[in-house]
Amino acid sequence: MRRINLCPGDRAAWGLAPATAYRGRPAGWPAFVGGFMERHGVTAVLMHSEQRPYHHEAAAEARKRGIDVIVTELGYLRPDWMTLEKNGNSVDSLFPTDPATIRALAAEAPPVDTAVRYPREAGLETVDDLKTNLSNVFGWFTYPHYRQHGLYHPFVAYARFLWREGHVGRRTAAAQAVRDRLTAPFFLFAMQTDTDFQIRTNSQYSDTTEALGEVFASFAAHAPAGMRLVLKKHPGDLGPVDWAARVPQLAAAAGIEDRVDFVDGLAMSAWTHDAAGLVTINSSAGLDGLAAGIPTITLSPAIYDVPGLTAQQPLDAFWTAPQAPDPDLFEAFRRALAASVQVRGTIYSRAGTQAAAEGIAARIVAGTVNAPDVADRTPPRYQRAAALGIRPR
């Protein structure tokens, strides 16, 4: 195995194990990584999140040479799973969208073990994040041309995190007050973070604000008069937008300010259990909606955007006659997913990280990454993505 470190944070995470350092400019990276693959006879490239700029370019160089691209991400199943896919995640996933194929895969797969094996270790994520970002900030001169994939300086994000945590009680109480007075029917919109590549490269939107404008216009024109819309902020959103102020402004512009609630607290399950439906761009929160049995629609392609699971109708029609998911198909989907592109483990637990690493290595060695017979297919979500202007990029 050979590894390339791109920044001081990579070096800190990798420790003293052998690695090649790339200290050149971003413009020189494609030629460097392509040459590296050729010199060392690389047969597969493993990366975490293929949409990060350096990773995206490395994947393109690998594909030019017929080299497998294998990508990890946080699990589609939560909380202690990791995703492992050949070719890519989300829009680039090769996981099937055909219900019959999914049911056939599920028939050969065991039930999904939903028990939590690797509980999240308090503080571990913070320690690892600090190790990476402090190394990048104070050791920048060792990799002087590195450009981070995040949108915000780490210290700015940390300041926002501390402010957010300092107001957790107030945020939770405000969300609970909305939940206590809220009665069905209402729709739920699961917000996402603008820094997430699910928005930046896997959706047709420049940011969440653009998506909200579309959703609010549709809701204003087509939702029944007595219907309400609840927007739940993503718990990891550390961006500069004050959504508590921005959402009412956007709702007022659409003429529905008295029908929209913004909340920044409580678990997703507190909202999904009696919602009339869930709308999302392409968030994994859509799986929470499907698990709760409520109609769910994605504005952009998602791994779970499958006929019979998500509503395949236009958003304008969703407000009045939302299509509910097939619970048997959802169970088949989870079985097929777990057996093909999910590995048990998590980066939020030391034991979970070890388990994930061992499981990922075993899958790669055994050649069982992805569902059977999909290696040479065009990603099945490309057709919808192309229609929305998302791919190619």
Sequence and secondary structure as in RCSB ss.txt:
>XXXX:A:sequence
MRRINLCPGDRAAWGLAPATAYRGRPAGWPAFVGGFMERHGVTAVLMHSEQRPYHHEAAAEARKRGIDVIVTELG
YLRPDWMTLEKNGNSVDSLFPTDPATIRALAAEAPPVDTAVRYPREAGLETVDDLKTNLSNVFGWFTYPHYRQHG
LYHPFVAYARFLWREGHVGRRTAAAQAVRDRLTAPFFLFAMQTDTDFQIRTNSQYSDTTEALGEVFASFAAHAPA
GMRLVLKKHPGDLGPVDWAARVPQLAAAAGIEDRVDFVDGLAMSAWTHDAAGLVTINSSAGLDGLAAGIPTITLS
PAIYDVPGLTAQQPLDAFWTAPQAPDPDLFEAFRRALAASVQVRGTIYSRAGTQAAAEGIAARIVAGTVNAPDVA
DRTPPRYQRAAALGIRPR
>XXXX:A:secstr
   EE SHHHHHHHTTS  EE  S GGGHHHHHHHHHHHHT  EEEEE TTSHHHHHHHHHHHHTT EEEEEEE 
SS SSEEEEEES SGGG  S   HHHHHHHHHTS     S SS   TTHHHHHHHHHHHHHHHSGGGSTT   SS
SS HHHHHHHHHHHHHTHHHHHHHHHHHHHH  SSEEEEE   TTSHHHHTTSS SSHHHHHHHHHHHHHHHS T
T EEEEE  TT  SS  HHHHHHHHHHHTT GGGEEEE  S THHHHTT SEEEESS THHHHHHHTT  EEESS
  TT  BTTB  S HHHHTTS     HHHHHHHHHHHHHHTEEE  TTSHHHHHHHHHHHHHHHHHT  SSTT T
TS  TTHHHHHHHT S  
